[in-house]
Amino acid sequence: MYSTSTVGAALLLGLAAIARADDNFGGYGYSSSAVNISARSVAWERAYNSSNATGTITFTGYDVSLPWPGKPLDGWTVSATGVDLSKLDDALRAEGKRRVIGDDVRIVAPSSLYKQSANSSDAGRPVVNAHADWVFCAWPWYLPPAGNNSLQNNPDNLPQKPDGSCGQWLTDSCIAALENAAKTAYEFSSLQGTWGQRHKCKSLDVPSVCRSGYMSRSQPITDRWGAPLKYLNGSSTFQDGYSLDNRYTPEDQKAMWKTITHSYRPILTLFGRSNSDPNAKVEPGFAKLVCLRAQEKGEVNEPASQGNNGSNGSGGKNSATGVSTSWVLLLTMVAAVMALH
């Protein structure tokens, strides 16, 4: 069985890749090249759809089809889902694809905002009817290292709240400080991202009021191009995972899986105002922090100290066998090992 440092090395690969993944939206999601299997691929979608570990919350966002500042709109969702590709078919292996226990995070607009896309590259899939006044940012937090119980962020194995509240893990003052910091944590560029976006989401420093426990050891994703609003349509917003090879034993994979399904994941969202002037001061946007947990279906909530390791299975949403499918988005706390560009 490999040590925590060995598992940590796998996490570092994922983080290094996500740091340079700003141009890998691919139409339907930010993809980590450590995962090396596109979020748009049949294999990824099949594993996503058969997952038995998903956390989803609904929150009030904004009607981005209207000019700024629009109006609040219910029905936005954030979900985190495990993706088990620990076994690959021969065709994928021949293409050089790597096995992965990964995760897929999707921030999705209400279907009332969709319109049919005229772009042939969207293959007939509807997109969000977003007014040019709006931009969008999201900061998912790194998961704690796998296989180290002393660094786990949810030792009491608490389930997520139905409304996505972070109150059982974070203080009200911490939540307010994070949301306040995010309101102006975006900027504009004279350049364009792959999908035409000109806004970037800046790094966030965890406020001092949050610097205890998990928040003191972890940071959200660092700067990158913002997400194109039109693709918050049910497609992958973020993709990451543990890249597997023959070094990793079933016990290592269980440690990864346990971290994925037992950890809570803060995700901070921001609806901001667009500006064509890259030097202009940004207008404070609308920020919201939610906390998710991709809890495995049928799991009994026992404190992690009691040794509940999850099923480590490859079953679908109605089973729990094999190396199960859950989410590992950005996994440890080493921020930018590789340059953003």
N, C-alpha and C positions, 0 to 999 in steps of 0.2 A: 504494500500500500504506500502511495506516495505521500510525502509530507505536505504540510500547509504551504510551505514555500514553493513546492512544485505546482500545486494547484494555483497559487498566486501568480506563477509565471504565465499560466494560461490566461488568467484574467488580464495581465499586463498586455498580452497580445491584443486582446479585444479593445482595451483602452487606447493603445497606440493607433490602432486602425480607425477607431471612431474619431480620433483627433484629426485625421486627414480625410474624413468621409464627407466633408461638406459638399462635395460635388457629385455625390453618388445617390442623389435622390431617385434616379431611375424611373421617374414617373409616379411611382407608388411607394416611396419610402427611403429614408436614409439607411444605407446598407453598410455594415462594417465589412471591410475586405478580409478581416480575420475569419468571418463566417464563410465568405467565399462562395456562398450560394445566394443568388438574388432573391429578394423578397417577392419579386414578380414571378419566380419560377413555379412550375407545377409542383415540384417536390416540396418547396417551402409552404405553398398554399395548402397542399394536402396535409402536411404535418400540422399546420396551424388549425385547420378545420377539424382535425381529429384529436385536438388537445383535450386533456381532462383537468387542466389547471388554468383558470382564467379569473381575473378580477376586473370588474367593470363598475364604474360609477357614472352617474348622470349629473351634470352641473349646468348652471345658467351662464351662458356665454353672451354673444352679441349677434344681432342680425347684420351680418357683414355685407348683405346685398344692398343695404342703404348707405347713403353718405355718412361720414363721421359726424357725430358720435353714435349714430344708429339708435338702437334700443335693446335692452336686455332680451334674450331669447332662450327659453328652456330647451332642453333636449340634446345639448352637446354631451358627448361621452368621452371617457378615457378608459382604455382597457389595456391590460397586460396579459399576454398569453404565452405559455411555454411551447416551444417547438422542438420536438425530438427527432433529430436526424442522426442519431447515434449509429444507425445502420443505413447504408447507402446501397443502391443497386449498382450493378456492374457498369452500366452506362454512365452514371454520374462519376464513378471512380475513374473511368477511362478519360473523362473530361478533366480530371485533376481536382475534382471537388473533395472537400474534407468533411469528415464526420463532425457533427456539432450537436451540443445541447444548447439551444438558444432561446431567445425570447423576442417577441414582437409586440411593440407598443403602438397603439392606434388612437389618435385623437380625431374624433369624427364629428362633423357638423350634422345638424338635423337634416333629414331628407327634404324638408320643405325648402331648403336653400339650393337644391341641386338643379342643374340644367344639363341638357345634352351637350356633349363636347363636339365641336366641329373639327377637332384635331385628330387626324387619322391615327396618330401614335397612341391615342387613348383607347383605341379598339372599341369604340362605341360606349365606353363607360362614362356615366355622367360625372360632372365635376361641380365644385361649389361655385355658385354665382356670386363671386366676391367683387365688391366695388373697389375701384382703384385707391380709395382713401385708406384702406386697411392693410396692416401687416400683422404677422403672427409669429410669436416665439414660444418655445417650450424648453424647459430645463429639467430633464430627468436626473435624479441623483444616482451615483454609483452604488451598486450593492456592496455589502461588506465582503471581505475575503471568505472564500469557501473553506470549510474544514477547521475553522478556528472559533470554537464556541464562545470564547471570551470577547470576541469582536462582533458577535451577532447583534443585530439591532432590534430584534423582537423576541427576547428570551422568554417572555410569558406566552408566546405563540398566540397573540391576540388576532382575531379576524379583523378585516377592514370594516369600517363603518359603512352602512348603505349609502350615505351621502358623501363619502370620501373625506370626511373630517379627519384632520391630523391630530385632534385634541388628545387622543389617548397616548400619543407618543411625544408631542411637542406642546410647549406652553402657548397660550394665546399671544403673549408678547413676542415670542419667536415667530409665530405664523404672521403676525402683523408686520414685523420687521422685514421678513423675507418678501412679502407681497409689496411692501413699500419700496424695497430695493429694486424689484423687478420693473416697476412702472416706467423707469427711464433707462433701463439696461438694454437699449437697442440703438443702432446708429445706421447711417446710410452711406453708400459707396457710389462712386462714379462708375464702378464696374458692375457687371451683372453676374449672378450665379447661373448655374446651368439652366435653370428654369425661369430665368428672367427676373428673379427677385433681386432687389438692390439693397435690402436691409440685412443687417447682421445682428445676431443676438450676442451681447457682450458677456464676458465672464462675470460671475457673481461671487462676491465674498460673503461667506456666512456671517451674519451679524453677531456681535459679541454676546447678545442676549441668548443666542442659540448654541453657544459654544460649550456644550456639555454632552457627554455620551456620544451617540452616533454622529451628530452634527459636527462635533469638534474634530472628527477624524475623516470627514467625507465632504466632497464638493460636487456640485452639479457639473454637467458637461461644460467645457470651455467654449470660447467664441467660435462661431461658425455662421454660415449663411442661414437666414431664417427659413422656416418651412413655407413653401408656396400654399397659400390658403386654398387654392382651388383643388388641391389634392388631399384635403382633409375630408375624404369622401368614402371612408371605409378601407382605404389602403394603408399600408404600413407607414407609420411616421418615423419610427426608429426600429432598428434591427441590430442585434448583437448576440454574442454567445461565446461559449467555451469551445475552442477548436480542439478536437480530440485526435490523438494518435495512439500508437500501441503502448506508450508509457503509462497511460491512465487506466487504472484498474477499475473494476466495478465499484469498489469502495470509494475511489476518487469521484466517480460519477455520482454516487449517492450523496457525497458531501456537496457537490455542485447543485444537485437537485434539491437538497434540503435548504440550501441558502436561497435558491430561487423561490421556493414555495413557502418558506417561513419568514422571509424578510418583508418588511414594508418598504414601499418605494414612494418617496415624495416626488411629485411632478408639478412644477410651477409653470403656469401658462400666462401669456400676455397678449392681449389684443391692443395693438398700437396704431398710431396714425402715420400714414405714409407721407413722405416729403421728397420732392425731386432734387432738393438742394442738399448735397452731402455734408455741407458745413453748418446747416441749420441746427438749432437746438431742438431736440425732440420734445414732443408734447407728452406729458404723462399718460400712460395707457391704463388699461384695466387688467389687473393681475389677480390670479387665483391659485392658491396652493391646494392640491389634493393629495391624499395618500392612498395607495393601492396595495393590495397583496394578492398575488396569483395563487390562491389557496387551492390545493388539489381537491377535486370533488370527492366527497365522502370522508374526508379527513376529520378525525376527532381532535378538537382543540385541547391539546395537552401542553403544559409548559415544555419548552425545548429541553430543559434540563432533565426531563424524564426519558429522553432518548428517542423520541418519535422521529424517525428518519424519513417518513414518507414512503411511498411505494416504490420509487425509482422504476417506473413502468412505462411501457410504450403503448398503453391502451388508448382509446379515444376518450371522448367526453363521458362515455358510459362504462369505462373500464379502468383498471389500474394495474397493469402488468408491464414488465420490461423497464427501460429507462425512460421515465415519463416525460411528457412534453410540458415544459413551463418556460418561464422567461428569465433571461440573464442579460440584461441590457448593457451595462457599462460597468464593469465589475471590479472594483477595488478603488483605491483612492490615490492614484498616482497621476494625475491630470495629463499633461501634454508631453508624452515621451517623444512624439514625433511632431514636426511642425504642422501647423494648420494647412499650409499650402505647400 
